[in-house]
Amino acid sequence: MSTTTRSPADARMSRKAVTAATIGTALEWFDFTLYGAVSATVLPKLFFPAMEPTAGLLASLATFGVGLAARPLGAITCGYLGDKLGRRNLMLATVTMMGLASVLMGLLPTYSQVGVWAPILLVLLRIIQGFALGGESTGAQLMALEHAAPDRRGRYSGLLGLCSPLSQILANGVLMGLAALLSSEQFESFGWRIPFLMSFVLVVVAIFIRLKVDETPAFVALQNAPVKPVKSPLKAALGSHRKTIVRLMLFFCSPAALFYLIVIFSLSYLTKHLGMSQSMGFMSLMVANVFAILGALAGGYLSDRWGRKKALAFGSCMTLLILTVYFPILNTQNVAAIMAIMGLFLGFTQFQSGIQPVAFAEAFPTQVRYSGSALAYTGANLLIGGPMPMIAVWLMSQSGNSPWPLVSLCAAINLISLAMIVIGPETRGIDLNRVADQPPTEGEPRVLFNKQPSN
């Protein structure tokens, strides 16, 4: 492990970087997950009223999936630019793009006002949101972790992992408050728009914070390194690091699928299938996301103590165990039991997501770190994360509302993820400032990446 001495100024910049990354990403996830909540409740009626209820729900959830499908394009584009031009400017651009798209979403006319143009414009704005989040997710992670001290990367990773559940609490809390203050007619008429319009303020705050953060030491070291620059980071990542990208993508398929199963499909399952109120569904998700925040922090902390592999394997085994009892406990309609099982399930799912940023960052050298990490992260969401709510609705409709086909599918995905964790290398302690052509520093793990050719 590198033992480079860090100055007080470096430590202060590390804190600024993780603060900027955490707050900015949480704000972007707020916009993105806010849509996920309303897509399962009010949007089917407002934007797809001509369809029967199940078809309308599927269509609304499909627009959620479109946003996830756009994330790889954002990841590829921003990954290329981030590896070539640096992390900082990309972070300013993505948060601005996300915020503006969300404000416009809050101003969208409904189907009754403009007809088919309503769902078309909705899809276009979701594509912009997905593009922005595709570049943001990995870029913010790298901005924080490339500034962090080696022995604190896991802790910083856990802070980044809490962005999603924190945004869930904020989004569902706002929606729950509006649902309590407004009648159903008022909420469907204008109440759901209010949080989207609030994004303007969030954008200003995020930009202000990120302007105070310097470019990362790893990227500065790459610019100053006596090695030939990579002409195409994307081509290099897909060429020399293809196996690593596929392995990490398959690992993250399980946390991605389970996350969207819990926060999107479960809300629909509780309200549509079990007949619970929307406010109770939102409250259950809020409680679950408190567990998720604790899970993300615990995962990051324990990965610094146990190593990335052991901590990830523990989290994966726990989600597999909880999966077998999740729907039977939901079906009891006991509020306390529902909140507890949703909390444990999302908590251990986010336990793994709290380790994901550092595990992905440590798996690639600086030249292709943004591109490689973004491809693996967004690839998992495109492959199974985004489609999971739609798959869940379809499986339930085909099985007479039995959850066991869905449980079997999720268990298979979980087992594949666990296998990818087991076969991967341990990366704790790697020097993130080292570029591919440089030899490992003394005491640094040597079997960390696929074999690197000279650039």
C-alpha positions as CSV (number, residue, x, y, z in Angstrom):
1,M,0.0,0.0,0.0
2,S,1.2,3.4,-0.8
3,T,2.3,5.4,2.2
4,T,2.4,8.9,0.6
5,T,2.2,11.6,3.2
6,R,-0.9,13.8,2.9
7,S,-0.8,17.5,3.8
8,P,-3.6,19.2,5.7
9,A,-4.6,20.9,2.4
10,D,-5.0,17.5,0.8
11,A,-7.1,16.4,3.7
12,R,-9.3,19.5,3.4
13,M,-9.7,19.0,-0.3
14,S,-10.7,15.3,0.3
15,R,-13.5,16.4,2.6
16,K,-14.6,19.0,0.0
17,A,-14.6,16.5,-2.7
18,V,-16.6,13.8,-0.9
19,T,-19.1,16.5,0.3
20,A,-19.5,17.9,-3.2
21,A,-19.8,14.4,-4.7
22,T,-22.3,13.2,-2.1
23,I,-24.6,16.2,-2.1
24,G,-24.5,16.7,-5.8
25,T,-25.2,13.0,-6.5
26,A,-27.9,12.9,-3.9
27,L,-29.6,15.9,-5.6
28,E,-29.4,14.2,-9.0
29,W,-30.8,10.9,-7.5
30,F,-33.6,12.9,-5.9
31,D,-34.7,14.0,-9.4
32,F,-34.3,10.6,-10.9
33,T,-36.0,8.6,-8.1
34,L,-38.8,11.1,-7.7
35,Y,-39.9,10.1,-11.2
36,G,-39.7,6.4,-10.2
37,A,-42.2,7.0,-7.3
38,V,-44.8,8.9,-9.4
39,S,-44.4,6.5,-12.4
40,A,-45.9,3.7,-10.2
41,T,-48.7,5.9,-8.9
42,V,-50.1,9.0,-10.7
43,L,-48.4,9.0,-14.2
44,P,-50.3,6.0,-15.7
45,K,-53.6,7.9,-15.3
46,L,-52.2,11.3,-16.5
47,F,-50.0,10.2,-19.4
48,F,-51.5,6.8,-20.5
49,P,-55.2,7.0,-19.7
50,A,-56.3,5.2,-22.9
51,M,-54.8,1.9,-21.7
52,E,-56.3,-0.5,-19.3
53,P,-54.7,-0.3,-15.8
54,T,-52.1,-3.0,-16.1
55,A,-51.0,-1.9,-19.5
56,G,-50.9,1.8,-18.3
57,L,-48.7,0.8,-15.4
58,L,-46.4,-1.1,-17.6
59,A,-46.1,1.8,-20.1
60,S,-45.4,4.2,-17.2
61,L,-42.7,1.9,-15.8
62,A,-41.3,1.6,-19.3
63,T,-40.6,5.3,-19.4
64,F,-38.7,4.8,-16.1
65,G,-36.7,2.1,-17.9
66,V,-36.0,4.4,-20.8
67,G,-34.2,6.7,-18.5
68,L,-32.0,3.8,-17.3
69,A,-31.5,2.8,-21.0
70,A,-30.1,6.2,-21.7
71,R,-27.5,5.9,-18.9
72,P,-25.0,3.9,-21.0
73,L,-24.9,6.6,-23.6
74,G,-24.2,9.2,-20.9
75,A,-21.7,6.9,-19.3
76,I,-19.9,6.4,-22.6
77,T,-19.9,10.0,-23.6
78,C,-19.0,11.4,-20.2
79,G,-16.6,8.5,-19.5
80,Y,-14.6,9.4,-22.7
81,L,-14.6,13.1,-21.9
82,G,-13.8,12.5,-18.2
83,D,-10.8,10.3,-19.0
84,K,-9.6,12.7,-21.6
85,L,-10.4,16.1,-20.0
86,G,-10.8,15.5,-16.3
87,R,-13.6,14.8,-13.8
88,R,-14.5,18.3,-12.5
89,N,-16.1,20.0,-15.5
90,L,-18.1,16.9,-16.4
91,M,-19.7,17.0,-12.9
92,L,-20.8,20.6,-13.4
93,A,-22.4,19.7,-16.8
94,T,-24.3,16.6,-15.6
95,V,-25.9,18.2,-12.6
96,T,-27.0,21.1,-14.7
97,M,-28.5,18.9,-17.3
98,M,-30.4,16.8,-14.8
99,G,-31.9,19.8,-13.0
100,L,-33.1,21.5,-16.2
101,A,-34.7,18.3,-17.4
102,S,-36.5,17.8,-14.1
103,V,-37.9,21.4,-14.1
104,L,-39.2,20.9,-17.6
105,M,-40.8,17.6,-16.5
106,G,-42.7,19.6,-13.8
107,L,-44.1,21.8,-16.6
108,L,-45.2,19.0,-18.9
109,P,-48.8,19.0,-20.2
110,T,-50.8,15.8,-19.7
111,Y,-52.4,13.5,-22.2
112,S,-55.8,15.2,-21.8
113,Q,-54.1,18.5,-22.8
114,V,-51.9,17.7,-25.8
115,G,-52.7,14.0,-26.5
116,V,-49.9,11.8,-27.7
117,W,-47.3,14.6,-27.4
118,A,-47.5,14.2,-23.6
119,P,-45.9,10.7,-23.3
120,I,-43.5,11.6,-26.2
121,L,-42.1,14.7,-24.3
122,L,-42.1,12.6,-21.1
123,V,-39.8,10.0,-22.8
124,L,-37.5,12.7,-24.2
125,L,-37.0,14.3,-20.8
126,R,-36.4,10.9,-19.3
127,I,-33.7,10.2,-21.9
128,I,-32.0,13.5,-20.9
129,Q,-32.2,12.6,-17.2
130,G,-30.8,9.1,-17.8
131,F,-27.9,10.6,-19.9
132,A,-27.0,13.0,-17.1
133,L,-27.2,10.4,-14.4
134,G,-25.1,8.0,-16.5
135,G,-22.2,10.4,-16.5
136,E,-22.8,11.7,-13.0
137,S,-22.9,8.5,-11.1
138,T,-19.3,7.3,-11.9
139,G,-17.8,10.8,-12.2
140,A,-18.8,11.8,-8.7
141,Q,-17.5,8.6,-7.3
142,L,-14.1,9.1,-8.9
143,M,-14.0,12.8,-7.9
144,A,-14.4,11.7,-4.2
145,L,-12.3,8.5,-4.3
146,E,-9.4,9.9,-6.3
147,H,-9.0,12.6,-3.6
148,A,-9.4,10.2,-0.7
149,A,-6.6,8.7,1.5
150,P,-6.1,5.0,0.7
151,D,-7.2,3.9,4.2
152,R,-10.4,5.9,4.0
153,R,-11.7,5.0,0.5
154,G,-14.2,2.5,1.8
155,R,-15.7,5.1,4.2
156,Y,-16.0,7.6,1.4
157,S,-17.5,5.0,-0.8
158,G,-20.1,4.3,1.8
159,L,-21.0,8.0,1.9
160,L,-21.5,7.9,-1.9
161,G,-23.6,4.8,-1.5
162,L,-26.1,6.6,0.7
163,C,-27.0,9.1,-2.0
164,S,-29.6,6.9,-3.5
165,P,-31.5,6.0,-0.3
166,L,-31.1,9.6,0.9
167,S,-32.8,10.7,-2.3
168,Q,-35.5,8.1,-1.7
169,I,-36.2,9.6,1.7
170,L,-36.3,13.1,0.4
171,A,-38.5,12.2,-2.7
172,N,-40.9,10.0,-0.9
173,G,-41.0,12.4,2.1
174,V,-42.0,15.3,-0.2
175,L,-44.6,13.2,-2.0
176,M,-46.0,11.8,1.3
177,G,-46.3,15.3,2.7
178,L,-48.0,16.6,-0.5
179,A,-50.4,13.6,-0.5
180,A,-51.3,14.4,3.1
181,L,-51.8,18.1,2.5
182,L,-53.6,17.8,-0.8
183,S,-56.7,15.9,-1.9
184,S,-56.2,13.1,-4.4
185,E,-57.6,15.4,-7.2
186,Q,-55.2,18.2,-6.2
187,F,-52.2,15.9,-6.0
188,E,-53.0,14.4,-9.5
189,S,-53.6,17.9,-10.9
190,F,-50.6,19.8,-9.7
191,G,-49.1,18.4,-6.5
192,W,-46.8,15.9,-8.1
193,R,-45.2,18.7,-10.2
194,I,-44.0,20.7,-7.2
195,P,-40.9,18.5,-6.4
196,F,-39.8,18.6,-10.0
197,L,-40.0,22.4,-10.1
198,M,-37.9,22.6,-6.9
199,S,-35.0,21.2,-8.9
200,F,-34.0,24.7,-10.0
201,V,-32.8,25.5,-6.4
202,L,-31.1,22.1,-6.1
203,V,-29.1,22.8,-9.3
204,V,-27.8,26.1,-8.0
205,V,-26.7,24.6,-4.7
206,A,-24.9,21.6,-6.4
207,I,-23.0,23.9,-8.9
208,F,-21.9,26.2,-6.1
209,I,-20.5,23.3,-4.1
210,R,-18.7,21.7,-7.0
211,L,-17.0,24.9,-8.2
212,K,-14.9,24.7,-5.0
213,V,-13.3,21.3,-5.7
214,D,-10.0,20.9,-7.6
215,E,-9.3,18.3,-10.3
216,T,-8.4,14.9,-8.8
217,P,-4.7,14.0,-8.0
218,A,-5.0,10.8,-10.0
219,F,-5.9,12.7,-13.2
220,V,-3.3,15.4,-12.5
221,A,-0.7,12.6,-12.1
222,L,-1.9,11.0,-15.4
223,Q,-1.4,14.3,-17.2
224,N,2.2,14.6,-15.8
225,A,3.1,11.0,-16.3
226,P,5.8,10.2,-18.9
227,V,3.6,7.7,-20.8
228,K,1.8,7.9,-24.1
229,P,-1.8,9.2,-23.7
230,V,-4.6,6.8,-24.5
231,K,-6.2,7.9,-27.8
232,S,-9.6,6.4,-27.0
233,P,-10.3,5.5,-23.3
234,L,-13.5,3.7,-24.4
235,K,-11.6,1.5,-26.9
236,A,-8.9,0.8,-24.4
237,A,-11.4,-0.1,-21.7
238,L,-13.3,-2.5,-24.0
239,G,-10.1,-3.9,-25.3
240,S,-7.8,-4.5,-22.4
241,H,-10.4,-4.5,-19.6
242,R,-13.3,-6.3,-21.2
243,K,-13.3,-9.2,-18.7
244,T,-13.2,-6.8,-15.8
245,I,-16.1,-4.8,-17.1
246,V,-18.2,-7.9,-17.7
247,R,-17.4,-9.3,-14.2
248,L,-18.2,-6.1,-12.4
249,M,-21.4,-5.6,-14.5
250,L,-22.6,-9.1,-13.6
251,F,-21.8,-8.5,-10.0
252,F,-23.8,-5.3,-9.8
253,C,-26.8,-6.8,-11.6
254,S,-28.1,-8.2,-8.3
255,P,-27.9,-5.0,-6.2
256,A,-29.4,-3.0,-9.2
257,A,-32.2,-5.4,-9.7
258,L,-33.1,-5.8,-6.0
259,F,-32.9,-2.0,-5.5
260,Y,-35.5,-1.3,-8.2
261,L,-37.6,-4.3,-7.1
262,I,-37.9,-2.8,-3.6
263,V,-38.2,0.9,-4.3
264,I,-40.3,0.8,-7.5
265,F,-42.2,-2.5,-7.8
266,S,-42.8,-2.9,-4.1
267,L,-44.6,0.4,-3.9
268,S,-46.9,-0.7,-6.7
269,Y,-47.3,-4.1,-5.1
270,L,-48.3,-2.6,-1.7
271,T,-50.8,-0.1,-3.2
272,K,-52.2,-2.0,-6.2
273,H,-52.1,-5.6,-5.1
274,L,-52.4,-5.4,-1.3
275,G,-54.6,-2.4,-1.2
276,M,-52.5,-0.3,1.1
277,S,-52.7,3.5,1.0
278,Q,-50.1,5.5,-1.0
279,S,-49.1,7.4,2.2
280,M,-48.4,4.0,3.9
281,G,-46.4,2.8,0.9
282,F,-44.3,6.0,1.0
283,M,-43.8,5.7,4.7
284,S,-42.6,2.1,4.4
285,L,-40.1,3.1,1.7
286,M,-38.8,6.0,3.9
287,V,-38.2,3.6,6.8
288,A,-36.5,1.1,4.5
289,N,-34.2,3.9,3.2
290,V,-33.1,4.8,6.7
291,F,-31.9,1.2,6.9
292,A,-30.3,1.6,3.5
293,I,-28.3,4.6,4.6
294,L,-27.0,2.6,7.6
295,G,-26.3,-0.3,5.3
296,A,-24.2,1.8,2.8
297,L,-22.1,3.3,5.6
298,A,-21.5,-0.1,7.2
299,G,-20.6,-1.7,3.8
300,G,-18.0,1.0,3.1
301,Y,-16.6,0.9,6.6
302,L,-16.3,-2.9,6.7
303,S,-14.7,-3.0,3.3
304,D,-11.8,-1.0,4.7
305,R,-11.5,-3.5,7.5
306,W,-12.3,-6.8,5.9
307,G,-11.4,-6.1,2.3
308,R,-13.8,-5.5,-0.7
309,K,-14.4,-9.2,-1.5
310,K,-15.3,-10.4,2.0
311,A,-17.6,-7.5,2.7
312,L,-19.4,-7.9,-0.7
313,A,-19.8,-11.6,-0.3
314,F,-21.4,-11.1,3.1
315,G,-23.9,-8.6,1.7
316,S,-24.7,-10.8,-1.2
317,C,-25.4,-13.8,1.0
318,M,-27.7,-11.8,3.2
319,T,-29.8,-10.5,0.3
320,L,-30.2,-14.0,-1.0
321,L,-31.5,-15.2,2.4
322,I,-33.9,-12.3,2.9
323,L,-35.3,-12.7,-0.7
324,T,-36.8,-16.1,0.3
325,V,-39.1,-14.5,3.0
326,Y,-39.7,-11.0,1.5
327,F,-43.0,-11.5,-0.3
328,P,-44.6,-13.8,2.3
329,I,-43.9,-11.1,4.9
330,L,-45.3,-8.4,2.7
331,N,-48.5,-10.5,2.2
332,T,-49.1,-10.5,6.0
333,Q,-50.1,-6.8,5.6
334,N,-48.6,-6.2,9.0
335,V,-47.2,-2.7,8.8
336,A,-44.4,-3.2,11.4
337,A,-43.3,-6.5,9.7
338,I,-43.4,-4.9,6.2
339,M,-41.3,-2.0,7.3
340,A,-38.8,-4.3,9.0
341,I,-38.3,-6.7,6.1
342,M,-38.2,-3.8,3.5
343,G,-35.6,-2.2,5.7
344,L,-33.4,-5.3,6.0
345,F,-33.7,-6.1,2.3
346,L,-32.8,-2.6,1.1
347,G,-30.2,-2.2,3.9
348,F,-28.2,-5.2,2.7
349,T,-28.7,-4.3,-0.9
350,Q,-27.3,-0.9,-0.2
351,F,-24.6,-2.5,1.9
352,Q,-23.2,-3.8,-1.4
353,S,-23.8,-0.5,-3.2
354,G,-21.8,1.3,-0.5
355,I,-18.8,-0.8,-1.6
356,Q,-19.4,-0.6,-5.3
357,P,-17.8,2.9,-5.9
358,V,-14.5,1.9,-4.4
359,A,-14.5,-1.6,-5.8
360,F,-15.1,-0.3,-9.3
361,A,-12.6,2.6,-9.0
362,E,-9.8,0.2,-7.8
363,A,-10.4,-2.2,-10.7
364,F,-9.1,0.1,-13.4
365,P,-6.1,2.3,-14.0
366,T,-6.5,6.1,-14.3
367,Q,-6.5,6.2,-18.1
368,V,-9.7,4.2,-18.4
369,R,-11.2,4.4,-14.9
370,Y,-14.1,6.6,-15.8
371,S,-15.0,4.7,-19.0
372,G,-14.6,1.2,-17.5
373,S,-16.4,2.0,-14.2
374,A,-19.3,3.7,-16.0
375,L,-19.7,0.9,-18.5
376,A,-19.9,-1.7,-15.8
377,Y,-22.2,0.3,-13.6
378,T,-24.7,1.5,-16.2
379,G,-24.5,-1.8,-18.0
380,A,-25.9,-3.6,-15.0
381,N,-28.8,-1.1,-14.7
382,L,-29.5,-1.4,-18.4
383,L,-29.4,-5.2,-18.4
384,I,-31.6,-5.9,-15.4
385,G,-32.0,-2.9,-13.1
386,G,-34.3,-0.7,-15.3
387,P,-36.3,-3.6,-16.7
388,M,-36.9,-5.2,-13.3
389,P,-40.1,-3.4,-12.3
390,M,-41.6,-4.3,-15.7
391,I,-40.4,-7.9,-15.5
392,A,-41.9,-8.1,-12.0
393,V,-45.3,-6.8,-13.1
394,W,-45.3,-9.2,-16.1
395,L,-44.3,-12.3,-14.0
396,M,-46.9,-11.5,-11.4
397,S,-49.6,-11.2,-14.1
398,Q,-48.6,-14.5,-15.7
399,S,-48.4,-16.4,-12.5
400,G,-51.8,-15.5,-11.0
401,N,-50.1,-13.0,-8.7
402,S,-47.8,-15.6,-7.2
403,P,-44.4,-14.0,-6.3
404,W,-42.4,-17.2,-6.6
405,P,-41.4,-17.0,-10.3
406,L,-40.1,-13.5,-9.5
407,V,-38.3,-14.8,-6.4
408,S,-36.6,-17.5,-8.4
409,L,-35.4,-15.1,-11.0
410,C,-34.0,-12.7,-8.4
411,A,-32.3,-15.6,-6.6
412,A,-30.6,-16.7,-9.8
413,I,-29.3,-13.2,-10.4
414,N,-28.1,-13.0,-6.8
415,L,-26.1,-16.3,-7.2
416,I,-24.5,-15.1,-10.4
417,S,-23.5,-11.9,-8.6
418,L,-22.0,-13.8,-5.7
419,A,-20.0,-15.9,-8.1
420,M,-18.5,-12.8,-9.7
421,I,-17.5,-11.5,-6.3
422,V,-15.8,-14.8,-5.4
423,I,-13.7,-15.0,-8.6
424,G,-12.6,-11.4,-8.5
425,P,-9.3,-10.1,-7.0
426,E,-9.0,-8.2,-3.8
427,T,-8.1,-4.6,-4.6
428,R,-7.9,-2.9,-1.2
429,G,-4.7,-0.8,-0.9
430,I,-4.1,-0.2,-4.6
431,D,-2.4,3.2,-5.5
432,L,-5.1,5.0,-7.6
433,N,-2.5,7.5,-8.8
434,R,-0.6,4.8,-10.7
435,V,-1.2,4.7,-14.4
436,A,-1.1,1.4,-16.3
437,D,2.5,1.7,-17.6
438,Q,4.0,2.3,-14.2
439,P,5.1,-0.6,-12.0
440,P,3.3,-1.2,-8.6
441,T,4.8,0.6,-5.6
442,E,6.4,-1.5,-2.9
443,G,3.8,-3.5,-1.0
444,E,1.0,-2.8,-3.4
445,P,-1.1,-5.7,-4.6
446,R,0.1,-6.9,-8.0
447,V,-2.7,-9.1,-9.3
448,L,-5.3,-6.3,-9.6
449,F,-6.3,-5.9,-13.2
450,N,-6.4,-7.8,-16.4
451,K,-2.9,-7.9,-18.0
452,Q,-2.2,-4.4,-19.3
453,P,-0.4,-3.9,-22.6
454,S,1.8,-0.9,-23.1
455,N,0.0,2.1,-24.6
